[in-house]
Amino acid sequence: MTPTRTPALSLADAADLNQAPIDVAAVLDHLVCEADAAAATSIGFPGAVDLDQTEVLARLGGRLWNNIGDPQDPGAGAHTRALERAVIAWVADILAMPTDDRWGYITTGGTEGNLSALHAAHRRHPTARIYYSTAAHYSIPKAVEILGARAVVIDSRPDGEMDYAHLAAQIRKRRRWPAIVVATAGTTLTEAVDDHTRIHAVLNEHGVTGHLHIDAALSGIPLALDGRLRFDDAAGIGSIAVSGHKFLGAPTPCGVVLIRDSVRANGNRVAYTDTVDTTITGSRCGLAAALLWHAIATHGREGHRWRASEARTLAAYTVYQLTAAGWPAWRHPHAFTVVLPTPPEPVRKKWLLATDGDTSHIICMPGITRGQIDAFVADIATTAPPRQIPRPRLSLESRPKERTDDHR
Ligand SMILES: Cc1ncc(COP(=O)(O)O)c(C=O)c1O
């Protein structure tokens, strides 16, 4: 139904639960109108907008689907564990994860996946230092803090990839402790992919054991479909987290975490729910599992490969058009993300660009159109072109020579 009304009051006033009567329909319509208006110029954040999920929402949206406990539990009442297990199996399969050493569940998002994986790794290696780069997502330092672990921050290169020489130097200083290393497959700002084979080489060279976690919130599924991200025995990866509302376009925040069965701890059985407590949250959203299952069931591997390929083609087109308009944009070859110098505020605000200082990005997620890109380029072309090409804040040249803060 198309919303036709907006409340005369501001949304905050109209939604105030202390006033009576409340015009519920007007408040909900107002939210939809605002979201619809923003959608046309929303090209800065990584949610795919091309998948139609109305069938799932119409059929399942009216009740609670709770996958409380471990996905392998039989469950009782209304739950979607069978679909959750199918999603976990599909994601593990496209990553070539060994069938005899896999476990996972559907999370509330990439953040919970990172926490769950780092929790498992830290339980196994309680004295480990957790290494992550300056380009890692903020959920990583947050997880480290929640776990009470020790962090070692590794420099990243101007293009967002980890500085492996700096990693080696920091590992060398702490070689007596195990290492939990977080590599990112698709950094938030530039969609850089850390090379886990180089990280392994560093660990092996220094005789350090531990756990390698891949934060693949955005790029995990598309890279796996290309065969560029593999979780097989040779890869030496312990865990991977992806977001479900990014490439797979679920209309509610969710994600998938995969952990090697052999590295995680068994949970306790909870008598009153008759489930095993292996997940970060207790109650878990069964609707999210159904939405992810539907996205996969209706498109399959080939459909999702095609979506990724179209999105990359649009990203390449965007770089070309921006460069032609005098804006020095760039992207990694596999990326949907286009990095550019931060445009003047009116353009940045209108197009909801994600910005970090002098660098911004747009993300050509499936569903973004050439028309939107052309309109954005037309807007930006009316502004003065920047003098500098974008560079992440911490360049190799500006790196401190020695981190004296800790060798712990
Ligand atoms: C690299 C990376 N990791 C983790 C996350 C967090 O994912 P979520 O928002 O699903 O919790 C993001 C979100 O943008 C991200 O870019």
The ligand as an SDF file (V2000), in Angstrom:
LIG
                    3D

 16 16  0  0  0  0  0  0  0  0999 V2000
   34.3640   -5.0250    7.5370 C   0  0  0  0  0  0  0  0  0  0  0  0
   33.1190   -4.9820    8.3700 C   0  0  0  0  0  0  0  0  0  0  0  0
   33.0080   -5.8000    9.4160 N   0  0  0  0  0  0  0  0  0  0  0  0
   31.9270   -5.8200   10.2020 C   0  0  0  0  0  0  0  0  0  0  0  0
   30.8700   -4.9740    9.9540 C   0  0  0  0  0  0  0  0  0  0  0  0
   29.6980   -4.9850   10.8800 C   0  0  0  0  0  0  0  0  0  0  0  0
   28.6430   -5.6310   10.2890 O   0  0  0  0  0  0  0  0  0  0  0  0
   27.1610   -5.4820   10.8770 P   0  0  0  0  0  0  0  0  0  0  0  0
   26.7450   -4.0820   10.6010 O   0  0  0  0  0  0  0  0  0  0  0  0
   26.4290   -6.5300   10.1100 O   0  0  0  0  0  0  0  0  0  0  0  0
   27.2200   -5.7940   12.3340 O   0  0  0  0  0  0  0  0  0  0  0  0
   30.9200   -4.1010    8.8690 C   0  0  0  0  0  0  0  0  0  0  0  0
   29.8030   -3.1930    8.5890 C   0  0  0  0  0  0  0  0  0  0  0  0
   29.8380   -2.3260    7.7890 O   0  0  0  0  0  0  0  0  0  0  0  0
   32.0830   -4.0900    8.0620 C   0  0  0  0  0  0  0  0  0  0  0  0
   32.2150   -3.2520    7.0260 O   0  0  0  0  0  0  0  0  0  0  0  0
  1  2  1  0
  2  3  1  0
  2 15  2  0
  3  4  2  0
  4  5  1  0
  5  6  1  0
  5 12  2  0
  6  7  1  0
  7  8  1  0
  8  9  2  0
  8 10  1  0
  8 11  1  0
 12 13  1  0
 12 15  1  0
 13 14  2  0
 15 16  1  0
M  END
$$$$
